[in-house]
Every structure is written in structure tokens, then in C-alpha cells.
Amino acid sequence: MKIKSSLFLLLIAFAANAQKVVRYDLYVRDTIVNFSGKDKKAIAVNGQIPMPTLTFTEGDIAEIYVHNELDGGTSLHWHGLFLPNKEDGVPFLTQMPIAPHTTHKYTFPIVQSGTHWYHSHSGLQEQIGMYGALILKKKDGDPTFRKGIDDLPAIPVVLSEWTDYKPENVHRMLHNASDWFAIKKGTTQSYAEAIRSGHFKTKFNNEWKRMLAMDVSDVYYDKFLINGQNESMANVLGKSKAGDKVRLRVSNAGASSYFWLTYAGGKITVVANDGNDVEPVEVDRLIIGVSETYDVVVSIPADNTAYEFLATPEDRTKSASLYIGSGIKQLISPLPKLNYFEGMKMMNDMMNMDGSMKDMGMNMSLQKMDMNTVMYPEITGSSTMKMDMKSDEMDHSKMDMKSDKMDMKDSKMDHSKNAIGSGDIVTLNYGMLKAPNVTTLPKDAPVRELRFELTGNMNRYVWSMDNKVLSESDKILIKKGENVRIVLYNNSMMRHPMHLHGHDFRVLNGQGDYAPLKNVLDIMPMETDTIEFNANADGDWFFHCHILYHMMAGMNRVFSYENSDANPLLPDKEWAYKKLQNESNQLHFMAENDFATNGNDGKAMAQNARWSFGTEWRLGYHYEHGYESETHIGRYIGKNQWLMPFIGFDWRYRKMGMNEVEKNVFGQSNNKDNRAVVSLGVNYTLPLLVIAQAEVFSDGNVRFQLMREDIPVSKRLRMAFMVNTDKEYMAGLKYIVGKNIGLTTHYDSDMGVGFGVNLNY
């Protein structure tokens, strides 16, 4: 009996200490949504968008069954979680895609707390519904429990956006430099608009330096959402009274949108970032990067009142609102529109003619100088501000600071400690974040320092690191136990939220031993930032820009632990990695055709990060006009991709008059009666975005040509011209009616005047 009693007590003790298994079943299905007044296809999980909020407590075992009822593969990535590598949810890197109409089980221990989120890592599925909140609660007796913060009522807040366009089409349009998104947003920055605003010189200088119109966000979205709605109420406050506090667990699940967060009830107190506690700091507003999370505390209003918690995308086109409380809505003033021409002027001042960034006299870091501040007209005051740069770690960021205070002339500053302008607006930046506990790495561990330059080509929408996309790079080998320090310099004109899977990293922000822990670093144009982490895991971990379309355009790397155990979910690891590389370097197709009164002109093109395959044709309706086509296969060279050598084929036929022979400016015969020749040539982008082409044909003829097809005359009117040494020339206008249609008129030296309709894809 004593033995049985002892065993029984042991079983009771074991059961009391056993980890709790928390199971979720997630059913992934195609669905139809209507966010904008139109029925569109999306993906829902358990019938809802966002996906269900998953809640665990530190110490639990997560057991998540994903039932894929789609006709294609899918996956789920647990953003910010520490877990075994094979559970990380990256197809072709940590697992194979979950096959259609099968079930996959993710199992991992919950070893942390905080606000996180989860999303599909398959293609562009995240854009159409596959994202949701992931809340990890602190366990009972946790010594880090903060009374008055961790015991507040909490509301998950998931930010996202919706486009009626298929995300694959969005990505293709970005690669093809379509104007349509700018037209929809009213941000075209044409010459007519520049003249009206007194910025003709700014526009001219912008194109002289071979830059397209500035944009703060790539994509036009039909709706912005909070918890799946453009406006939603948060009436879950129980018996709360005016003056009480509520904790908002905010996740930015947008595919490409940054959001400004403001609150009608006054100050916002930031208490956590990326699932990690920080010392509370009060601000008037903050910008949350794509894939970041922030925990903020706000005050509850009086009875019969609802304060607006406003999420405004960085391009300030629209907004989404969450109302805290119930009753009469108390709104906060909307953020004013951006001044794009002022931003363009600032960007011109930053750029050299060769496409590189100018030396501004210092390296910027950690958003202490917000390069977009100049476009925020609500911030007024002196153009000379002072920036407090107290730091004992700035050497790690390679910041050459001679003094604690620096004058930054001709720039407006957006700094945490400064009361900027008459409104005394306090804006969060990373320099304000301080961990409540020491975060230093093991001091006896070897240090490996890596440097990456974030690079990109807006004209062709290629995003890279060190001018290489993922398909051009090998895995980065690291060793377990070493401290990895990464220095990042953003040499592109867009901000990038860089996310490391499976790890938190310290952001060296001047807080010394209390540097905050994050898993996403929002790095702005011209910034140099330094992060570091202890290599304490195993396997292959993704490191990438979390703007979905940047990631899918090549801004990725993989950190691979040496001597890792084999992953049973990847039977052919080398083949899988090639698949992963190819996913972010796909060919993107475009085609257009002019149906005009004097002929039929068109072109088709397929391009990826380096290669271009293009053909164009001209067909006259009259016999004497004939037809001609040119096909070029080229490869872009250099960081700016202004140079493209190519091989080509030129095929022409035209009925010429008796004894008629055309000669080019070099006196060479250019017989078009029946011409089929091969060529070698090169395209080069000149200032003002004019394409210069030099071509040598197999018959000995040489041709030089200047051309531009997209001169923005007004919001919807584009001008084109072409002239070459074969004495051919063309001038035309196109009025953009819709995404795929325009009205055209042009004069062609061979075919005369024509009017028509342009269809494009």
C-alpha cells in the first residue's frame, strides 16, 4: 500500500508539473470577401480574416493542426517565436509546402511571452487574408510581471490592408513601373503638377538624376483594416471606468504598409515592442513598421464616449479606426497629406549623379533623424534642430560623432527628446526604447561581424542586399555559441523592416547594457544601424525585408548554423534551397498594343532581376508601310542597372519605290524591302531617363537611337519620343484612362499620323 501511495503521489506531482498541451485546428479555405463594394477572392482560416487569435501561456506546448483545403500549397510562420527550426514554417527552407487537401501538425514549446503574430510564408498569401494575432501570456509567478501593465485588460489589434487587385498582378505592375497606383493615390508628381506647386526645378533635377517620382508606399490599397474592419469598436472593457487603462496589443500584419498610430484620448504609453518588455515611455504618436508589434497603454474614456485609436498608412491616403469605449465618438485630427515635392527635393539633395548617396557629414541611425519628416507639414519650427546623441555604443554603429550635440542644417528633426514645433509633438524612435533588464550577450563568446548594404532599383523594382538577390547568394554560415553582429546600411530610397527568424537581437541604440531586444529593425534611407545576437539555435533561418513585395523581389538571406542536424521535413535540402532562391527571382511579363488608324504597334517583355527578353512590332495597314519587328535579349549590369548589353534580331519588310534606297546619317544603305539581320548592342539610361541605344547589325550597319516613352506631362498624360540615325523618328501622347487602357495619338516617320486605343497588361 505504501508503494502504491507513493506512486500515486508521484503521478499527482508529475501531472501538476506537466506542460499543458494547447491545441488549435486551423482550416485554410478559399473564400469571397467584400471590403470595397466588390466581391473578391481571399483566403480565410476557420472562416475569418484575420485568422483566429491564438493564445498560449509560457510553459505550454503548442499543438497546431493546419488543414489545407486549398488547391495549392500553404504554410504558417510563427513570427518572433523561438522554436525548433523545422517548425518555423518557411517552405523550401524549414519544411515542404503543406500539400493541398492534407493536414500538417506544428508542435513547439512556448518559451517566451509577449505580443506576436503569425502568417503564411507561401508566395503572396499573406496579402489576401492569411495573418493573425499570436498572444503569449506570462506564466504565474513570472518575476518580470509588471503590476499595472501586465494585469491590464488587453485587446489584440491587427492592422492590415486590402487591395482588389490580385497580389501577383500587384507585384507584376510594380516590376513594370506602372503609373496606375500613383494615379489612384494622387501622387503622380507630373511636370504640370510640379509647375503648379512651384517645383519645376525639383522635378527636372529628379529626372536628371535618373529617378522616378517619389513614393512613400508602393501600392494603392482600397481599404485599411483594424481587426478585419475599416472601423471597429472595442467594447470589451468590463467594469472599467473613466481614467482606467487598457493595453492594446498591436501587430502590423500589412504586406507593405507602415502605420502612424495616434489616439484621441491623449498620450500613448509604449510598454513592449516585438514581444519584449521596454521601460514605459509616453509619446504622442509612433510609426509601426511592417511586421512589428507594439504594446501600448491608453486611457479609457468617460461613459457614453468612445475615443478613436487611428491607424494612418504612411502615404496618408486613407485610415482605419478602432474606438475604445462606447457612445459618442471622439475623433482625433487626421494627419495631413504629404508634400511629395518637398520630399523629392530632399531626395535630390541626397543623391549623386552616379546613383550613390551623398556623404551627409554623419551616419544616421535608429530613426533619430526621420528622413520623411520634411514631408510632415504639421511639424513646424526652426529648420535647424539639435539632436542628443548620448551613447556609449555608437562605435558599433560606425557613427563618427565628435560631440553630443550636432546641428543638422536644412533638415527637420523628429526626435524623441525634442519638442518639435509649436505643437510639441513627441514621436517615438528606437533611441527611446530601453529594456527593463540587462540584455548583454555572453562576453567570452567569439564575435562574428557581418555587414550588409541594402540596395534596390526603383525603376525596375529589384530589391537586394549588397546588390545581390537571394538567387545570387549562398547561405551565410554561422557557428553555434558565437555572437553575431550585423551592421546594416540602407543605400536605397525606401525604408526596410528587416526581420530575423527564430531569434531576438539587441539594437545598439545608446542604452548600453539595456539595449532593447527586437526581431524586426525598421531602417530608413541613409541609416546605418547595428544589431547583435547570440547564435544559440540550430538550422537555417530566414533574414529578409518584411515588405512582402520587397522580399519576393530578392531582399533575402539565410543564416545557416554549421553542423546542423538533418531536417526530416526536407528530404532534398539542396533542391529545396534552389526552389526558394527561384521564388524571389521570377520572370515578370508585360505587353501592350496600340490599335491606331495608321497601324498596329506593340511590345511584349519578360524580365527578372538581371535578364530581359523583349520584342516589339509595327504593322502598317497599307501595303507600302509593311511590317517590322525587333527582338532583344539583354542582361542588366551594375548596381543601378543603367547598362544593358544585348543581342538582337531585326526583321523588316516594306514596299519601296523603284530604285529607292534609304541611307542613314552615316551614308549606309538601309534597305527595308526585305531585311533580316542579327545585332549586338547596348542600352544605357541617360539623365532625364532617356534610353540611349547603340546597335551594330550583321550587315555592317550601325544605329544610334534615343527614346523615352513615359514623360509625365500631367496626372494622366504621358509623352513619348524616339529618334535614330536611320532617320526614323516618332512623337506621341497617351492619356491613361484606366489600369489597362489609354487613348493615344502619335506621328511616325514611316507610318504617318495615327489615333488609337492602347491596351496593356
C-alpha positions in Angstrom: 0.0 0.0 0.0 2.9 2.4 0.8 4.4 1.7 -2.6 1.1 2.4 -4.4 0.5 5.5 -2.3 4.0 6.8 -3.2 3.4 6.1 -6.9 0.1 7.8 -6.8 1.6 10.9 -5.2 4.4 10.9 -7.8 1.8 10.8 -10.6 -0.1 13.7 -9.0 3.2 15.7 -8.7 4.1 14.9 -12.3 0.7 15.9 -13.5 0.9 19.1 -11.6 4.2 20.0 -13.2 3.4 18.6 -16.7 3.3 21.1 -19.5 -0.2 21.9 -20.8 -0.8 21.0 -24.4 -2.9 23.7 -26.1 -4.4 22.5 -29.4 -5.8 24.6 -32.3 -7.2 23.3 -35.5 -6.9 25.8 -38.4 -8.9 25.2 -41.6 -7.4 27.1 -44.6 -10.0 27.7 -47.3 -10.7 29.9 -50.3 -13.4 32.5 -49.6 -15.1 35.6 -51.1 -14.8 38.9 -49.3 -16.2 42.4 -50.0 -14.1 45.1 -48.4 -14.6 47.7 -51.1 -18.0 47.0 -52.6 -16.7 44.3 -54.9 -16.7 40.6 -54.3 -13.1 39.3 -54.4 -11.3 36.1 -53.7 -9.3 35.7 -50.5 -8.1 33.1 -48.1 -9.8 32.6 -44.7 -8.8 30.4 -41.8 -11.7 29.0 -39.8 -13.9 31.2 -41.9 -12.4 34.5 -40.8 -10.0 37.3 -41.7 -7.8 38.0 -39.8 -7.1 34.4 -38.8 -8.1 33.4 -35.2 -6.2 34.9 -32.4 -4.1 32.1 -30.8 -3.4 32.4 -27.1 -0.8 30.5 -25.1 0.9 30.8 -21.7 4.6 30.5 -21.3 5.3 26.8 -20.5 2.6 25.5 -22.7 3.1 23.1 -25.6 1.6 24.4 -28.8 -0.1 21.8 -31.0 -1.5 23.4 -34.1 -3.1 21.3 -36.9 -3.3 23.1 -40.3 -5.9 21.6 -42.5 -5.1 22.8 -46.1 -8.3 22.8 -48.1 -6.8 25.0 -50.8 -5.9 23.6 -54.3 -2.3 24.8 -53.8 0.3 24.6 -51.1 0.4 26.8 -48.0 2.4 27.2 -44.7 2.3 29.2 -41.4 5.2 31.1 -39.9 5.1 31.9 -36.2 6.6 35.4 -36.3 9.0 36.2 -33.5 8.8 32.8 -31.8 11.8 30.7 -30.5 11.1 27.2 -31.7 12.8 24.2 -33.4 13.9 25.1 -36.9 11.6 22.6 -38.6 8.5 24.3 -37.0 9.4 27.8 -38.4 7.1 27.5 -41.4 9.2 28.6 -44.4 8.5 26.5 -47.4 11.6 25.0 -49.0 13.8 26.2 -46.1 12.4 24.6 -43.0 9.7 22.4 -44.5 8.0 21.5 -47.8 4.8 23.4 -48.5 1.7 21.8 -46.9 0.2 19.9 -49.9 -3.4 20.6 -51.0 -6.1 18.8 -49.0 -3.6 17.5 -46.4 -3.0 18.2 -42.7 0.2 19.3 -41.1 0.9 19.5 -37.4 3.2 22.2 -35.9 4.4 21.4 -32.4 6.7 23.5 -30.2 7.1 24.6 -26.6 6.2 28.2 -25.7 9.3 29.5 -24.0 8.6 33.3 -24.1 5.8 35.8 -23.7 4.6 38.9 -25.5 2.6 40.1 -28.5 3.4 38.2 -31.7 1.6 37.3 -34.9 1.5 34.5 -37.5 1.1 34.4 -41.2 1.6 32.4 -44.4 5.1 32.3 -45.8 3.9 30.9 -49.1 4.0 33.3 -52.1 1.7 36.3 -51.6 -1.0 34.6 -49.5 -0.3 36.9 -46.6 -1.8 39.8 -48.7 -5.2 38.1 -49.1 -6.0 37.1 -45.6 -3.5 34.7 -44.0 -2.4 36.7 -40.9 -3.5 36.7 -37.3 -2.5 37.6 -33.7 -0.5 35.3 -31.5 -0.6 36.2 -27.8 1.8 34.6 -25.3 1.0 35.3 -21.7 3.4 35.4 -18.8 3.2 32.4 -16.5 2.1 32.7 -12.9 4.8 33.9 -10.7 6.9 35.3 -13.5 9.5 37.7 -11.9 9.1 40.0 -14.9 5.4 40.6 -14.2 4.7 44.3 -14.1 1.8 45.3 -11.9 -0.3 48.0 -13.5 0.7 46.8 -17.0 0.6 43.1 -17.3 -2.6 42.9 -15.4 -4.5 45.4 -17.5 -7.4 44.3 -19.8 -5.8 43.7 -23.2 -7.2 44.0 -26.7 -5.4 42.3 -29.8 -5.2 44.9 -32.6 -4.3 43.5 -36.0 -3.5 46.2 -38.7 -3.7 45.2 -42.4 -4.7 46.4 -45.8 -6.7 45.2 -48.7 -6.3 45.5 -52.5 -8.9 44.4 -55.0 -6.1 43.5 -57.4 -4.6 40.1 -57.3 -1.3 40.3 -55.4 0.5 38.6 -58.2 -0.7 41.4 -60.5 0.3 44.0 -58.0 3.8 42.5 -57.9 4.0 42.4 -61.7 2.8 46.0 -62.1 5.5 47.2 -59.6 8.2 45.5 -61.6 6.9 47.1 -64.8 6.9 50.6 -63.2 3.2 51.1 -63.8 1.8 54.6 -63.0 -1.6 53.3 -62.1 -1.1 53.1 -58.3 0.3 56.7 -58.2 -2.7 57.9 -60.3 -5.1 56.2 -57.9 -3.3 57.7 -54.9 -2.9 61.2 -56.5 0.9 61.1 -56.2 2.0 61.2 -59.8 4.2 64.3 -59.5 4.0 65.2 -63.2 5.6 68.3 -64.7 2.2 70.1 -64.8 1.7 69.4 -61.1 5.3 70.5 -60.4 4.8 73.8 -62.2 1.6 74.5 -60.3 3.4 73.9 -56.9 6.5 75.9 -57.9 8.7 72.8 -58.1 9.6 72.5 -61.8 13.3 72.6 -60.9 12.8 69.9 -58.3 11.0 67.6 -60.8 13.7 68.3 -63.5 16.5 67.6 -61.1 14.8 64.4 -60.0 14.7 63.1 -63.6 18.1 64.5 -64.4 19.4 62.2 -61.7 17.5 59.3 -63.3 14.9 58.9 -60.5 11.3 58.2 -61.0 8.6 60.1 -59.0 8.9 59.6 -55.3 6.5 57.3 -53.4 6.3 56.6 -49.7 4.4 53.3 -50.2 4.5 51.2 -53.3 0.9 50.0 -53.5 -2.6 51.6 -53.7 -4.9 49.9 -51.3 -8.7 50.0 -51.4 -9.1 49.7 -47.7 -7.1 49.7 -44.5 -8.3 47.4 -41.7 -8.2 47.0 -37.9 -9.2 43.5 -36.9 -10.6 43.0 -40.3 -12.8 46.1 -40.4 -12.2 49.7 -41.5 -14.0 50.9 -38.4 -14.4 48.7 -35.3 -15.4 49.0 -31.7 -13.6 47.7 -28.7 -16.4 47.2 -26.1 -14.7 44.6 -24.1 -13.7 46.6 -21.1 -15.9 45.0 -18.4 -16.5 47.3 -15.5 -13.8 49.8 -16.4 -14.4 53.5 -15.5 -13.1 56.7 -16.9 -9.4 57.1 -16.3 -8.7 53.4 -16.2 -6.2 51.9 -18.6 -6.3 49.4 -21.4 -3.5 47.6 -23.1 -3.6 47.4 -26.9 -1.5 44.5 -28.4 -0.8 45.9 -31.8 0.5 43.8 -34.7 1.2 45.3 -38.1 0.2 42.5 -40.4 0.2 44.7 -43.5 2.0 43.4 -46.6 3.6 46.7 -47.4 2.1 49.5 -45.2 3.6 51.3 -42.3 1.1 52.9 -40.0 1.1 56.0 -37.8 -0.7 55.4 -34.5 -2.5 58.3 -32.7 -5.1 58.4 -30.0 -7.9 60.9 -29.3 -7.6 60.2 -25.6 -4.2 61.7 -25.3 -0.8 60.2 -24.7 0.2 56.7 -25.8 2.4 54.8 -23.4 4.7 52.2 -25.1 5.4 49.2 -22.8 6.6 46.5 -25.2 8.0 46.1 -28.8 8.3 42.9 -30.8 7.1 40.8 -27.9 9.7 42.2 -25.5 9.1 44.5 -22.5 10.5 48.0 -22.6 10.6 50.7 -19.9 7.3 52.7 -20.4 7.7 55.8 -22.5 4.9 58.3 -23.3 4.6 59.6 -26.9 2.0 61.5 -28.9 2.4 59.2 -31.9 4.5 56.3 -33.3 5.0 54.7 -36.6 4.8 50.9 -36.6 6.9 49.2 -39.3 5.6 46.3 -41.4 5.6 43.1 -39.2 6.5 45.0 -36.0 4.4 44.7 -32.8 3.9 47.3 -30.1 2.1 47.0 -26.8 0.7 50.4 -25.8 -1.4 51.6 -22.9 -4.1 54.2 -23.3 -6.7 55.7 -21.1 -10.4 54.7 -21.1 -12.9 57.5 -21.7 -15.9 58.5 -19.7 -19.2 56.8 -20.1 -21.0 57.3 -23.4 -17.8 58.3 -25.1 -15.6 56.4 -27.5 -12.0 57.6 -28.2 -10.6 57.0 -31.7 -7.4 55.0 -32.0 -6.4 55.9 -35.5 -4.1 53.9 -37.8 -3.0 56.0 -40.8 -0.8 54.5 -43.5 2.5 56.3 -44.1 1.3 57.6 -47.5 -1.7 59.1 -45.7 -4.2 58.1 -48.4 -6.8 56.7 -46.1 -7.0 55.3 -42.5 -8.7 52.8 -40.2 -10.2 53.4 -36.7 -10.7 51.4 -33.5 -13.0 53.1 -31.0 -12.2 52.5 -27.3 -15.3 52.7 -25.2 -18.9 53.2 -26.3 -21.1 56.1 -27.1 -20.3 59.4 -28.8 -17.2 59.1 -31.0 -14.4 61.4 -30.0 -12.2 61.7 -33.1 -8.6 62.7 -33.5 -7.5 65.1 -36.2 -6.4 63.2 -39.3 -2.8 63.5 -40.4 -2.4 66.0 -43.3 -1.4 64.9 -46.8 2.3 64.5 -47.6 4.1 67.2 -49.5 5.7 64.9 -52.1 7.6 67.6 -54.0 9.4 68.7 -50.7 10.3 65.0 -50.2 11.5 64.8 -53.8 13.7 67.9 -53.2 15.2 66.3 -50.2 15.9 63.1 -52.0 17.5 65.1 -54.9 19.9 66.6 -52.3 20.8 63.2 -51.0 21.6 61.6 -54.4 24.7 61.9 -56.5 24.6 61.7 -60.3 26.0 58.2 -60.2 23.1 57.0 -58.1 25.0 56.8 -54.9 24.1 58.6 -51.7 25.9 61.8 -50.8 28.1 61.9 -47.7 25.9 64.0 -45.4 28.6 64.5 -42.9 27.4 61.8 -40.5 25.7 58.5 -40.5 22.2 58.4 -39.2 20.8 55.7 -37.1 17.7 54.5 -35.3 15.2 57.0 -36.7 16.6 59.9 -34.7 16.6 61.8 -38.0 13.5 60.8 -39.8 14.2 61.4 -43.5 10.4 61.7 -44.1 10.0 64.5 -41.5 10.4 67.2 -44.1 7.1 66.0 -45.7 5.1 66.3 -42.5 3.7 69.8 -42.6 2.2 69.5 -39.1 5.7 69.7 -37.7 6.8 73.4 -37.8 9.6 75.4 -36.3 13.3 76.0 -37.0 15.0 74.2 -39.8 18.0 73.8 -37.5 17.4 71.4 -34.8 19.6 69.7 -32.3 19.9 66.0 -31.8 21.1 64.4 -28.5 23.4 61.6 -29.4 24.4 60.3 -26.0 25.7 56.8 -26.5 28.4 54.5 -25.3 27.8 52.1 -28.2 27.8 54.3 -31.2 31.2 52.9 -32.3 29.4 49.7 -33.0 27.2 51.5 -35.4 30.3 53.2 -37.0 28.9 56.6 -36.2 31.6 59.2 -36.2 30.3 61.6 -33.5 32.7 64.3 -32.3 30.2 65.8 -29.9 27.0 65.1 -28.1 25.0 67.7 -29.9 25.1 68.3 -33.7 23.5 71.0 -35.8 21.7 69.5 -38.8 21.1 72.4 -41.1 18.4 72.4 -43.7 16.8 69.3 -42.1 13.8 69.0 -39.8 14.3 66.6 -37.0 11.8 64.2 -35.5 13.5 63.3 -32.2 12.1 61.8 -29.0 13.6 64.3 -26.6 12.8 67.4 -28.7 9.6 69.5 -28.5 9.4 69.9 -32.2 7.5 72.9 -33.4 4.7 74.7 -31.7 2.7 71.6 -31.2 5.3 69.9 -29.0 4.7 66.6 -30.8 6.7 63.7 -29.3 7.3 60.9 -31.8 8.7 57.5 -30.8 12.1 56.4 -32.1 14.3 53.4 -31.4 16.6 55.5 -29.2 13.8 55.8 -26.6 13.4 52.0 -26.2 15.1 50.6 -23.1 14.9 47.0 -21.9 13.9 46.6 -18.2 16.7 44.1 -17.7 20.3 43.6 -18.8 20.5 42.2 -22.4 24.2 41.9 -22.9 25.5 38.9 -24.8 28.0 36.3 -23.4 31.2 38.2 -23.0 33.5 35.2 -23.6 31.9 34.2 -26.9 33.7 34.9 -30.2 32.3 37.7 -32.3 31.5 37.5 -36.0 30.7 40.8 -37.6 28.8 40.9 -40.9 28.0 44.0 -43.0 25.1 44.3 -45.5 24.2 47.2 -47.7 20.5 47.3 -48.6 20.3 48.1 -52.3 17.5 48.5 -54.8 16.4 49.7 -58.1 13.0 51.5 -58.0 12.8 51.8 -61.8 12.8 48.0 -62.2 11.7 47.1 -58.7 14.6 44.9 -57.8 15.5 44.8 -54.1 18.7 43.2 -53.0 21.5 43.1 -50.3 25.0 44.0 -51.5 23.5 44.2 -55.0 22.6 40.5 -54.9 19.2 38.9 -54.8 18.8 35.6 -53.0 19.2 33.6 -56.1 22.7 35.0 -56.5 23.8 34.3 -52.9 24.8 31.3 -50.8 23.7 30.7 -47.2 25.7 32.6 -44.6 27.4 30.1 -42.3 27.5 30.9 -38.5 28.6 28.8 -35.6 26.6 27.9 -32.5 27.8 29.9 -29.5 29.3 32.9 -31.2 27.9 36.4 -31.0 26.8 37.7 -34.4 27.0 41.4 -35.0 25.3 42.8 -38.1 25.9 46.3 -39.5 23.2 47.4 -41.9 23.4 50.4 -44.2 20.3 51.4 -46.2 21.6 52.7 -49.5 18.1 52.8 -51.1 15.3 55.4 -51.1 12.8 53.3 -49.1 12.7 52.1 -45.6 13.1 48.4 -45.0 11.8 46.4 -42.0 14.4 43.7 -41.7 13.2 40.6 -39.8 15.3 37.7 -38.4 13.6 34.4 -37.9 14.0 32.4 -34.7 16.0 35.0 -32.7 15.8 38.3 -30.9 18.6 40.7 -31.5 19.9 43.6 -29.5 19.6 47.0 -31.1 22.6 49.1 -30.2 20.8 52.3 -29.5 22.8 54.0 -26.8 21.1 52.3 -23.9 24.2 50.3 -23.0 23.6 47.1 -21.2 19.8 47.7 -21.5 19.7 47.8 -25.3 16.2 46.7 -26.4 15.5 43.2 -27.9 13.7 43.1 -31.2 13.2 40.8 -34.1 12.4 43.5 -36.7 14.6 46.5 -37.4 13.0 49.3 -39.4 15.9 51.0 -41.2 15.3 54.3 -43.0 17.1 55.7 -46.1 20.8 56.5 -45.4 20.6 54.9 -41.9 23.4 52.8 -40.5 22.3 50.5 -37.7 23.9 47.7 -35.7 22.2 44.7 -34.2 23.7 41.6 -32.5 22.5 38.2 -31.2 23.9 35.1 -29.7 23.8 32.2 -32.1 22.0 29.7 -29.8 19.8 27.7 -32.2 20.2 25.2 -35.0 19.2 25.0 -38.6 18.5 27.5 -41.4 16.9 30.9 -40.5 15.5 33.4 -42.9 16.6 37.1 -42.8 14.6 39.4 -45.0 12.8 42.6 -45.6 9.2 42.1 -44.4 7.6 44.3 -47.1 6.2 41.3 -48.9 6.9 42.6 -52.4 10.5 43.5 -51.5 11.0 40.0 -50.1 9.6 38.5 -53.2 11.8 40.7 -55.3 15.0 39.3 -53.8 15.9 41.1 -50.5 16.6 37.9 -48.5 19.4 36.0 -46.9 19.6 32.7 -45.0 21.7 32.2 -41.8 22.8 28.6 -41.6 24.2 27.0 -38.5 27.2 24.8 -39.2 26.9 21.1 -38.5 23.2 21.3 -38.1 21.1 18.1 -37.7 19.3 17.0 -40.8 15.8 18.3 -41.2 13.4 15.3 -41.7 10.9 17.6 -43.5 13.4 18.4 -46.3 14.5 15.1 -48.0 16.5 17.1 -50.6 17.8 20.2 -49.0 19.9 21.5 -51.9 17.0 21.2 -54.4 14.7 22.9 -51.9 17.1 25.8 -51.4 17.2 26.4 -55.2 13.4 26.4 -55.2 13.5 29.1 -52.5 16.0 31.1 -54.5 14.0 30.9 -57.7 10.8 32.1 -55.9 12.1 35.6 -55.5 13.6 35.9 -59.0 10.6 35.0 -61.2 10.2 36.4 -64.7 7.6 39.2 -64.8 5.6 39.7 -68.0 4.2 42.8 -69.6 2.6 43.5 -73.0 0.9 46.4 -74.8 -0.6 47.1 -78.2 -1.7 50.3 -79.9 -4.6 49.8 -82.2 -4.2 53.1 -84.3 -5.6 54.4 -87.5 -2.2 54.3 -89.2 -1.0 50.9 -88.0 -0.6 48.5 -85.1 2.3 49.0 -82.7 3.1 46.8 -79.7 5.7 45.2 -77.5 6.0 42.3 -75.0 8.6 41.8 -72.4 9.6 39.3 -69.7 12.2 40.3 -67.1 13.7 39.2 -63.8 16.4 40.7 -61.6 19.1 40.6 -64.3 17.6 39.4 -67.6 15.3 41.0 -70.2 13.6 39.2 -73.1 11.7 41.7 -75.2 10.2 42.1 -78.6 8.4 45.0 -80.4 6.5 45.2 -83.6 5.0 47.7 -86.0 2.5 46.7 -88.7 1.2 49.1 -91.3 -2.3 48.8 -92.7 -1.2 50.0 -96.1 0.9 47.7 -98.3 3.7 50.2 -98.7 4.1 50.5 -94.9 4.9 46.8 -94.4 5.9 45.5 -91.1 8.9 45.3 -88.8 9.9 43.6 -85.6 12.9 43.8 -83.2 13.8 41.2 -80.5 16.4 41.8 -77.8 17.8 39.5 -75.2 19.8 41.5 -72.6 21.3 41.4 -69.2 21.4 44.4 -66.8 24.8 45.3 -65.4 25.8 47.3 -62.4 24.1 48.3 -59.1 21.9 50.9 -60.8 21.2 48.7 -63.8 21.5 51.6 -66.2 23.5 49.5 -68.7 22.1 46.5 -70.6 24.2 44.8 -73.3 22.0 42.7 -75.6 21.9 40.5 -78.7 19.0 41.2 -81.1 17.2 40.2 -84.3 15.8 42.8 -86.7 13.2 41.7 -89.3 11.6 44.2 -91.6 9.7 44.4 -94.9 8.4 47.4 -96.7 7.5 48.0 -100.4 9.8 50.8 -101.5 9.6 52.8 -104.7 11.5 51.9 -107.9 15.3 52.3 -107.3 14.6 53.8 -103.9 17.3 53.2 -101.3 17.3 54.8 -97.9 20.5 55.9 -96.3 21.2 56.6 -92.6 23.2 59.6 -91.4 26.4 57.6 -91.9 25.6 57.1 -95.6 25.0 53.4 -95.1 22.2 51.8 -97.2 19.2 50.7 -95.1 17.2 48.6 -97.5 13.8 47.8 -95.8 12.4 45.8 -98.7 13.4 42.5 -97.1 15.8 42.8 -94.1 16.6 40.1 -91.6 19.8 40.8 -89.5 21.3 39.9 -86.2 22.7 42.6 -84.0 24.9 43.3 -80.9 24.0 46.4 -78.9 23.8 48.1 -75.6 21.1 50.3 -73.8 22.2 53.0 -71.4 19.9 55.1 -69.3 20.9 58.8 -69.7 19.9 61.7 -67.4 16.2 62.5 -67.8 15.6 58.8 -68.1 16.3 58.8 -71.8 17.3 55.4 -73.2 20.4 55.6 -75.5 20.8 52.6 -77.7 23.8 51.7 -79.9 23.5 48.7 -82.2 25.7 47.0 -84.8 24.0 44.8 -87.3 25.3 41.7 -89.2 25.1 43.6 -92.5 27.6 46.2 -91.2 25.1 48.9 -90.5 25.3 50.9 -87.2 22.4 52.6 -85.5 22.2 55.0 -82.6 18.9 55.8 -81.0 17.4 58.0 -78.2 14.0 57.2 -76.8 11.7 57.8 -73.8 8.1 56.5 -73.5 6.8 57.8 -70.2 7.4 61.6 -69.8 4.7 62.6 -67.2 3.1 65.7 -68.7 0.1 65.7 -66.3 -1.5 63.3 -63.9 -2.8 61.1 -66.7 -1.0 62.4 -69.8 2.3 60.8 -70.9 4.5 61.8 -73.8 6.9 59.7 -75.8 9.6 60.3 -78.5 12.1 58.4 -80.5 14.8 59.4 -83.0 17.6 57.4 -84.5 20.4 57.6 -87.1 18.3 55.6 -89.7 16.4 58.9 -90.0 13.4 57.4 -88.2 11.5 59.4 -85.6 8.3 59.3 -83.6 6.5 61.5 -81.2 3.3 60.6 -79.3 0.9 61.2 -76.4 -1.1 58.8 -74.3 -3.9 59.6 -72.0 -4.3 56.9 -69.3 -8.0 56.1 -69.0 -7.7 53.0 -66.8 -5.3 50.4 -65.5 -5.2 48.6 -68.8 -6.4 51.2 -71.3 -5.3 54.5 -72.8 -6.1 56.8 -75.7 -3.2 57.6 -78.0 -2.0 59.8 -80.8 1.4 59.7 -82.5 3.3 60.6 -85.6 5.7 58.0 -87.0 8.1 58.9 -89.8 7.3 55.7 -91.7 3.6 55.4 -91.0 2.4 59.0 -90.5 -0.2 60.3 -88.1 -2.3 57.9 -86.1 -5.0 57.9 -83.4 -6.0 54.9 -81.4 -6.5 52.9 -78.3 -3.7 51.4 -76.2 -4.3 48.1 -74.4 -1.7 47.0 -71.9 -1.2 44.2 -69.4 
